[in-house]
Amino acid sequence: MRYRIVIALLTICLVPGMLAMAQEKERKKMSISLGSDGLGIKSETKKEDNKVDKKFDVEVGIVDIGLNSLQDKSNYNGAAAQALLQVADAYRNENLFNLNSGKSWNVNIWPVVASWKLVNGNGQKILFGTGVGLQMYNFRFNRPVTYINEVTPMVYLDSVQTITKNKLGFTYLSVPLMLTFKTKAAPKAWFVYGIGITGGYRLASWTKQVSNERGKQKNHDKFNFSDFNSCITAELGLDGYFRLYASYQVTPLAENALEQYPFSIGLRFGGI
């Protein structure tokens, strides 16, 4: 039910954005001429592109694709961490959650982002942007870390199965607030950079394990994770050519026991 509501909301947001991109004004111009053939009246239709230097604009389909890492500030000697981690003492440290960095992906999809031009002149533009989208994390563990959600959530190392793939995933419904700056670098080139924040609500969290003994197993649950997150974001690039983005989550993934903060960096396709 929750996913249907999200899809409906994103669809509602997409429709006006797509219309805004396709919309063009038509203006009829009437002219009267007097010549050897007598009086003539001519009607012409002129199209105006709304995209030209607008105060308000809508960008559709911004996508971020990057790699994840985790900054771990957990107190592994604390009582909460000791209760959560049902592992040998040698593994009660940040090395328990070592990631395969090349296979830990972050994907963000921003179907609609509206922007307002705050400053425009003297080779400088400043825009404020906001919208709605999906922020998705995918963490690939090197060790057989296994989450279970009983009355008391636990994490342990599975020694029964030969696990060949072990992932933890999140999907958040997120709202960004961004300030984007554009500085003219050449007659037809703008240097773009910006900073912002996002606030998100956890739609889903899940684990996926593949083993020789049991094949593919998926488990969707809350485990010990927080329902909300907040991130600081930044971007840098050359407008119309390339953009890099970075995101650092300032709220921990877990509600308690562990203090782990995702950090992502990658390419942004599109932008305000």
KOLZASE-335027 format. One record per residue (C-alpha): x, y, z. Coordinates in Angstrom, 1 decimal. Example, Ala and Ser with C-alpha at 12.3 -4.5 7.8 and 13.67 -1.06 7.14 Angstrom:
# residues 2
(roro (12.3 -4.5 7.8))
(roro (13.7 -1.1 7.1))
END
This chain:
# residues 272
(roro (0.0 0.0 0.0))
(roro (2.8 2.4 0.9))
(roro (4.5 1.8 -2.5))
(roro (1.3 2.5 -4.4))
(roro (1.0 5.9 -2.6))
(roro (4.6 6.7 -3.5))
(roro (4.1 5.8 -7.2))
(roro (0.9 7.9 -7.3))
(roro (2.7 10.9 -5.8))
(roro (5.6 10.7 -8.2))
(roro (3.3 10.3 -11.1))
(roro (1.4 13.4 -10.0))
(roro (4.7 15.3 -9.8))
(roro (5.9 14.1 -13.2))
(roro (2.8 15.2 -15.2))
(roro (3.2 19.0 -14.6))
(roro (6.9 18.8 -15.1))
(roro (6.6 17.1 -18.5))
(roro (4.0 19.6 -19.6))
(roro (6.2 22.4 -18.5))
(roro (9.1 21.2 -20.7))
(roro (6.9 20.6 -23.7))
(roro (4.8 23.8 -23.4))
(roro (5.2 26.6 -25.9))
(roro (3.3 29.7 -26.3))
(roro (1.7 30.6 -29.6))
(roro (1.1 34.2 -30.6))
(roro (-0.7 35.4 -33.6))
(roro (0.6 38.4 -35.5))
(roro (-1.7 40.3 -37.8))
(roro (-0.4 42.5 -40.6))
(roro (-2.2 44.7 -43.1))
(roro (-0.7 45.6 -46.5))
(roro (-1.9 47.8 -49.3))
(roro (-0.5 47.1 -52.8))
(roro (-1.5 46.8 -56.5))
(roro (-3.6 43.8 -55.6))
(roro (-5.6 45.8 -53.1))
(roro (-5.9 45.5 -49.3))
(roro (-4.4 42.4 -47.8))
(roro (-4.6 40.9 -44.3))
(roro (-2.0 38.4 -43.2))
(roro (-2.0 36.2 -40.1))
(roro (1.2 34.6 -38.8))
(roro (1.7 32.3 -35.9))
(roro (4.9 32.8 -33.8))
(roro (6.1 30.3 -31.2))
(roro (7.9 31.4 -28.1))
(roro (10.0 29.1 -26.0))
(roro (9.2 29.4 -22.3))
(roro (12.6 28.1 -21.5))
(roro (14.4 31.3 -22.3))
(roro (15.6 33.0 -19.1))
(roro (12.7 32.1 -16.9))
(roro (12.4 33.0 -13.3))
(roro (10.8 29.7 -12.5))
(roro (11.7 26.4 -14.2))
(roro (11.1 22.7 -13.9))
(roro (13.7 20.0 -14.6))
(roro (12.5 16.4 -15.2))
(roro (14.5 13.2 -14.7))
(roro (17.7 14.0 -12.7))
(roro (19.6 10.8 -11.8))
(roro (22.6 10.3 -9.6))
(roro (24.8 7.1 -9.8))
(roro (27.7 6.7 -7.5))
(roro (29.5 4.5 -5.0))
(roro (28.8 4.1 -1.2))
(roro (31.0 3.9 1.8))
(roro (30.3 4.0 5.6))
(roro (31.9 6.2 8.2))
(roro (31.7 4.2 11.4))
(roro (31.7 6.1 14.7))
(roro (30.1 3.3 16.8))
(roro (31.1 2.6 20.4))
(roro (31.6 -1.1 20.1))
(roro (32.3 -1.4 23.8))
(roro (28.9 0.1 24.8))
(roro (26.2 -2.1 26.2))
(roro (23.8 -1.4 23.2))
(roro (26.4 -2.6 20.6))
(roro (27.3 -5.6 22.8))
(roro (23.7 -6.7 22.9))
(roro (23.1 -6.1 19.1))
(roro (26.2 -7.8 17.8))
(roro (26.1 -11.6 18.5))
(roro (29.6 -12.2 17.2))
(roro (32.9 -13.2 18.6))
(roro (34.9 -10.5 20.4))
(roro (37.4 -10.4 17.6))
(roro (34.7 -9.1 15.3))
(roro (33.2 -6.4 17.6))
(roro (34.7 -3.5 15.7))
(roro (34.2 -1.6 12.5))
(roro (35.9 -4.3 10.4))
(roro (32.8 -6.4 10.8))
(roro (31.0 -4.2 8.3))
(roro (33.8 -4.0 5.7))
(roro (32.3 -3.2 2.3))
(roro (33.1 -4.2 -1.3))
(roro (33.4 -0.6 -2.4))
(roro (33.2 -1.4 -6.1))
(roro (29.8 -3.1 -5.6))
(roro (28.2 -0.8 -3.1))
(roro (26.0 1.6 -5.1))
(roro (24.0 4.7 -4.5))
(roro (21.3 5.7 -7.0))
(roro (19.1 8.7 -6.6))
(roro (16.2 9.5 -8.9))
(roro (14.7 13.0 -8.9))
(roro (11.7 12.9 -11.3))
(roro (10.8 16.5 -10.8))
(roro (12.9 19.4 -9.5))
(roro (11.5 23.0 -9.5))
(roro (13.9 25.9 -9.5))
(roro (13.7 29.6 -8.8))
(roro (16.3 32.0 -10.2))
(roro (17.4 34.3 -7.3))
(roro (20.2 36.1 -9.0))
(roro (20.9 36.5 -12.8))
(roro (23.4 38.9 -14.1))
(roro (27.1 39.9 -14.4))
(roro (28.1 36.4 -15.3))
(roro (26.6 34.9 -12.1))
(roro (23.4 32.9 -11.5))
(roro (22.0 31.6 -8.2))
(roro (19.1 29.2 -8.2))
(roro (17.1 27.6 -5.4))
(roro (15.7 24.1 -6.2))
(roro (13.4 21.6 -4.5))
(roro (11.4 18.5 -5.5))
(roro (10.8 14.9 -4.5))
(roro (12.6 11.7 -5.3))
(roro (14.0 8.4 -4.3))
(roro (17.3 7.9 -2.5))
(roro (18.6 4.3 -2.7))
(roro (21.6 2.8 -0.9))
(roro (23.1 -0.6 -1.6))
(roro (25.9 -1.9 0.7))
(roro (27.8 -5.1 -0.3))
(roro (29.5 -6.7 2.7))
(roro (32.6 -8.8 2.5))
(roro (31.7 -10.9 5.5))
(roro (28.5 -12.9 6.0))
(roro (26.9 -10.2 8.2))
(roro (23.3 -11.2 8.8))
(roro (20.5 -9.1 10.3))
(roro (17.5 -10.6 12.1))
(roro (14.6 -8.7 13.5))
(roro (13.2 -10.6 16.5))
(roro (11.9 -9.0 19.7))
(roro (15.4 -7.7 20.1))
(roro (17.2 -7.1 16.7))
(roro (20.5 -8.9 16.3))
(roro (23.5 -9.1 13.9))
(roro (25.6 -12.2 13.6))
(roro (28.0 -13.9 11.2))
(roro (26.4 -16.8 9.4))
(roro (28.8 -19.8 9.5))
(roro (26.3 -22.4 8.3))
(roro (26.0 -21.1 4.7))
(roro (28.6 -20.4 2.1))
(roro (27.4 -16.9 1.2))
(roro (28.6 -15.6 -2.1))
(roro (26.6 -12.3 -2.2))
(roro (25.5 -10.3 0.9))
(roro (23.8 -7.0 0.5))
(roro (21.9 -4.5 2.6))
(roro (19.6 -2.0 0.9))
(roro (17.6 1.1 1.7))
(roro (15.0 3.2 -0.2))
(roro (14.0 6.6 1.1))
(roro (11.4 9.1 -0.2))
(roro (13.5 12.3 -0.1))
(roro (12.9 16.0 -0.5))
(roro (16.0 18.1 -1.5))
(roro (16.6 21.7 -0.8))
(roro (19.5 23.0 -3.0))
(roro (21.3 26.2 -3.8))
(roro (23.0 26.0 -7.2))
(roro (25.6 28.6 -8.3))
(roro (26.6 29.2 -12.0))
(roro (29.6 31.3 -12.9))
(roro (30.4 32.1 -16.5))
(roro (33.7 30.5 -17.4))
(roro (33.6 31.2 -21.2))
(roro (31.1 32.7 -23.7))
(roro (29.1 29.4 -23.9))
(roro (30.3 27.7 -20.7))
(roro (29.1 27.9 -17.1))
(roro (31.0 26.6 -14.1))
(roro (28.3 25.0 -11.8))
(roro (28.6 24.2 -8.1))
(roro (26.1 23.9 -5.3))
(roro (25.3 22.7 -1.8))
(roro (22.1 21.5 -0.2))
(roro (20.3 19.2 2.2))
(roro (17.9 16.3 1.9))
(roro (15.3 14.9 4.3))
(roro (14.0 11.4 3.8))
(roro (11.6 8.8 5.1))
(roro (12.6 5.1 4.9))
(roro (10.2 3.3 2.6))
(roro (12.1 0.0 2.8))
(roro (15.1 -1.8 4.2))
(roro (16.1 -5.3 3.2))
(roro (18.9 -7.8 3.0))
(roro (19.7 -10.1 0.1))
(roro (21.9 -13.1 0.5))
(roro (23.0 -15.7 -2.1))
(roro (24.5 -19.0 -0.9))
(roro (25.3 -22.4 -2.3))
(roro (23.1 -24.1 0.3))
(roro (19.9 -22.0 0.1))
(roro (20.1 -20.0 -3.1))
(roro (18.7 -16.5 -3.1))
(roro (17.1 -15.2 0.1))
(roro (15.5 -11.7 0.7))
(roro (14.3 -10.3 3.9))
(roro (12.4 -7.0 4.1))
(roro (12.2 -5.6 7.6))
(roro (12.9 -2.6 9.8))
(roro (15.7 -4.4 11.7))
(roro (17.3 -1.7 13.9))
(roro (17.2 1.2 11.3))
(roro (15.8 4.7 11.7))
(roro (12.7 5.7 9.8))
(roro (14.2 9.1 8.9))
(roro (17.5 10.4 7.4))
(roro (19.1 13.7 6.6))
(roro (22.0 14.4 4.3))
(roro (24.3 17.2 3.2))
(roro (24.8 17.3 -0.5))
(roro (27.1 19.0 -3.0))
(roro (27.7 19.2 -6.7))
(roro (30.4 20.4 -9.0))
(roro (30.8 20.5 -12.8))
(roro (30.5 22.3 -16.1))
(roro (26.9 23.0 -17.0))
(roro (25.7 20.9 -20.0))
(roro (28.9 18.7 -20.0))
(roro (29.3 16.9 -16.7))
(roro (28.4 17.1 -13.0))
(roro (29.8 15.3 -9.9))
(roro (27.8 14.9 -6.7))
(roro (28.5 14.0 -3.1))
(roro (26.2 13.1 -0.3))
(roro (27.0 12.6 3.4))
(roro (24.2 11.4 5.8))
(roro (24.4 13.3 9.0))
(roro (22.0 11.0 10.8))
(roro (23.0 7.4 11.7))
(roro (21.4 4.5 9.8))
(roro (20.5 2.7 13.0))
(roro (18.1 3.9 15.8))
(roro (20.6 2.9 18.4))
(roro (23.7 0.7 19.2))
(roro (25.6 1.6 15.9))
(roro (26.6 5.0 14.5))
(roro (27.2 4.5 10.8))
(roro (27.0 7.3 8.3))
(roro (26.7 6.7 4.6))
(roro (28.9 8.7 2.2))
(roro (28.3 8.7 -1.6))
(roro (30.1 10.2 -4.6))
(roro (29.4 9.8 -8.3))
(roro (28.0 11.3 -11.5))
(roro (24.9 13.4 -11.8))
(roro (22.9 13.2 -15.1))
(roro (20.9 16.4 -15.6))
(roro (20.5 19.2 -13.1))
(roro (19.0 22.7 -12.6))
END
